[in-house]
Amino acid sequence: MNKLFLSLSLILAILFTNSLQAQKTLTTKTAQVRFVAVDDNDIDAINKVAVSRLEPNGKLSFIMLMKDFHFDMKSMEEHFNEEYIESKKFPRGFFNGQITNINTVDFKKNGKYPVNVTGSMQVHGVNKAIQATGIIEIKNGIAKANAKFTVRLKDFGIGGIMIKMVADKVNVEVSATYQ
């Protein structure tokens, strides 16, 4: 009886280990992060070279250079980097979080899976708790994640007299296709 139990336990351990190894960390170097001012559509910038990592346990991270945000108007880009975000002093933005319902996503089956994300976003040297909902779409074995949320610039210490005249709230859209 002990040999049978030991054999079954060993087989289950091997199967469990193999299934864990089958899941892999997904990454991309071309995640897109876009922000648009809530009250002023002229303030619209996109970063197309953010790096993101999604681990099998739902840990999610993004890192981006702030100077990689691009605006239609070059002068807005200069103001953004020099006056508002101070990209020489605060060159990177980060997000580290967790997809709290990662177990509902079947990475082997085509479909759209709603996800809940919690974590901490750092911009302008300030960390702020973030909660967002999103979608992970699986299509032919490729995972694509999308999320939208709104942030207040003053929560990240971004301000000044111009923010009062331009915008304090921005809608953020995140999109990542993982390999």
C-alpha positions as CSV (number, residue, x, y, z in Angstrom):
1,M,0.0,0.0,0.0
2,N,2.8,2.4,0.9
3,K,4.6,1.6,-2.5
4,L,1.3,2.4,-4.3
5,F,0.8,5.7,-2.5
6,L,4.5,6.6,-3.0
7,S,4.2,5.8,-6.7
8,L,1.0,7.8,-7.2
9,S,2.6,10.7,-5.3
10,L,5.7,10.6,-7.5
11,I,3.6,10.6,-10.7
12,L,1.4,13.5,-9.5
13,A,4.5,15.5,-8.6
14,I,6.0,14.9,-12.0
15,L,2.8,15.9,-13.8
16,F,2.5,19.0,-11.6
17,T,6.1,20.0,-12.2
18,N,5.7,19.5,-16.0
19,S,2.5,21.7,-16.1
20,L,4.3,24.4,-14.2
21,Q,7.2,24.3,-16.6
22,A,4.7,24.5,-19.5
23,Q,3.7,27.9,-18.3
24,K,6.2,30.6,-19.1
25,T,6.9,34.2,-18.4
26,L,5.5,36.4,-21.2
27,T,7.4,39.5,-22.2
28,T,7.3,42.3,-24.7
29,K,9.5,45.3,-25.6
30,T,6.8,47.0,-27.6
31,A,4.0,47.6,-25.1
32,Q,2.1,50.8,-25.7
33,V,1.1,53.3,-23.1
34,R,-1.0,56.2,-24.2
35,F,-2.4,59.1,-22.2
36,V,-5.0,61.7,-23.2
37,A,-6.1,64.6,-21.0
38,V,-9.7,64.2,-19.8
39,D,-10.6,67.8,-20.7
40,D,-8.2,68.5,-23.6
41,N,-7.8,66.1,-26.4
42,D,-4.8,68.0,-27.7
43,I,-2.8,66.6,-24.8
44,D,-2.3,63.1,-26.3
45,A,0.9,61.2,-26.1
46,I,2.0,57.6,-26.8
47,N,5.0,55.5,-25.8
48,K,5.4,52.4,-28.1
49,V,8.5,50.9,-26.5
50,A,7.5,50.1,-23.0
51,V,8.8,46.8,-21.6
52,S,6.4,44.5,-19.9
53,R,6.5,41.1,-18.2
54,L,3.6,38.8,-17.2
55,E,4.5,35.9,-15.0
56,P,2.4,32.7,-14.8
57,N,1.4,33.6,-11.2
58,G,-0.1,36.9,-12.4
59,K,2.8,39.3,-11.5
60,L,2.7,42.1,-14.0
61,S,5.3,44.8,-14.6
62,F,5.9,47.7,-17.0
63,I,8.9,50.0,-17.3
64,M,9.2,52.9,-19.7
65,L,11.4,55.9,-20.4
66,M,9.4,59.1,-20.1
67,K,11.3,60.7,-23.0
68,D,9.8,58.0,-25.2
69,F,6.3,59.6,-25.0
70,H,5.6,61.4,-28.3
71,F,3.1,64.1,-29.0
72,D,1.9,65.4,-32.4
73,M,3.3,68.8,-31.5
74,K,7.0,68.8,-30.8
75,S,6.7,71.9,-28.5
76,M,4.3,69.9,-26.3
77,E,6.8,67.1,-26.0
78,E,9.5,69.6,-24.9
79,H,7.2,71.1,-22.3
80,F,6.2,67.6,-21.1
81,N,9.8,66.5,-20.6
82,E,11.3,69.7,-19.3
83,E,8.5,71.3,-17.2
84,Y,6.1,68.7,-16.2
85,I,7.5,65.2,-16.0
86,E,11.1,66.4,-15.6
87,S,12.4,63.4,-17.5
88,K,16.1,64.2,-16.8
89,K,15.4,64.0,-13.1
90,F,12.8,61.2,-13.3
91,P,13.7,59.3,-16.4
92,R,11.5,56.2,-15.9
93,G,7.9,55.2,-15.1
94,F,7.1,51.9,-13.5
95,F,4.2,49.7,-12.7
96,N,4.5,46.6,-10.6
97,G,1.3,44.7,-9.7
98,Q,-0.7,41.6,-9.8
99,I,-3.6,40.2,-11.9
100,T,-5.7,39.1,-9.0
101,N,-7.8,36.6,-11.0
102,I,-5.1,35.2,-13.3
103,N,-6.5,31.7,-12.7
104,T,-9.5,32.6,-14.9
105,V,-7.3,33.1,-18.0
106,D,-6.9,30.0,-20.1
107,F,-3.7,30.8,-22.1
108,K,-4.3,27.7,-24.2
109,K,-7.8,28.6,-25.4
110,N,-8.8,31.4,-27.7
111,G,-11.0,34.0,-25.9
112,K,-11.3,37.3,-24.1
113,Y,-10.8,37.1,-20.4
114,P,-11.7,40.0,-18.0
115,V,-8.9,40.6,-15.5
116,N,-8.5,42.8,-12.3
117,V,-5.2,44.4,-11.7
118,T,-3.8,46.0,-8.5
119,G,-0.4,47.4,-8.0
120,S,1.8,50.4,-7.6
121,M,2.6,52.9,-10.4
122,Q,5.6,55.2,-10.1
123,V,5.8,58.4,-12.1
124,H,7.8,61.5,-11.3
125,G,9.4,59.7,-8.3
126,V,6.0,59.2,-6.6
127,N,4.4,55.8,-6.0
128,K,0.6,55.5,-6.1
129,A,-1.7,52.5,-5.7
130,I,-3.6,51.7,-8.9
131,Q,-6.6,49.4,-9.5
132,A,-7.8,48.7,-13.0
133,T,-9.8,46.3,-15.0
134,G,-8.7,45.0,-18.4
135,I,-8.9,42.2,-20.9
136,I,-6.4,39.5,-21.8
137,E,-7.2,38.2,-25.3
138,I,-5.8,34.8,-26.3
139,K,-5.7,34.3,-30.1
140,N,-3.7,31.4,-31.6
141,G,-1.5,31.1,-28.6
142,I,-0.7,34.9,-28.5
143,A,-1.7,36.9,-25.4
144,K,-2.7,40.5,-25.8
145,A,-3.5,42.6,-22.7
146,N,-5.4,45.9,-22.6
147,A,-6.4,48.2,-19.8
148,K,-7.7,51.7,-19.2
149,F,-7.7,53.8,-16.1
150,T,-7.6,57.5,-15.1
151,V,-5.0,59.2,-12.9
152,R,-4.6,62.7,-11.4
153,L,-1.3,64.3,-12.2
154,K,-1.2,66.1,-8.9
155,D,-1.2,62.7,-7.2
156,F,2.2,62.2,-8.7
157,G,3.5,65.6,-7.8
158,I,3.1,66.9,-11.3
159,G,1.7,70.3,-11.2
160,G,2.4,74.0,-11.5
161,I,0.3,76.8,-12.9
162,M,0.0,75.3,-16.4
163,I,-1.6,72.0,-15.0
164,K,-4.4,74.1,-13.6
165,M,-5.0,75.7,-17.1
166,V,-4.5,72.5,-19.1
167,A,-5.5,69.3,-17.3
168,D,-5.1,67.4,-14.1
169,K,-6.8,64.1,-15.0
170,V,-5.5,61.9,-17.8
171,N,-6.9,58.7,-19.2
172,V,-4.3,56.0,-19.6
173,E,-4.5,53.2,-22.1
174,V,-2.2,50.3,-21.9
175,S,-1.7,47.6,-24.6
176,A,0.8,44.8,-24.7
177,T,1.2,41.8,-27.0
178,Y,3.3,39.2,-25.3
179,Q,5.7,36.6,-26.8
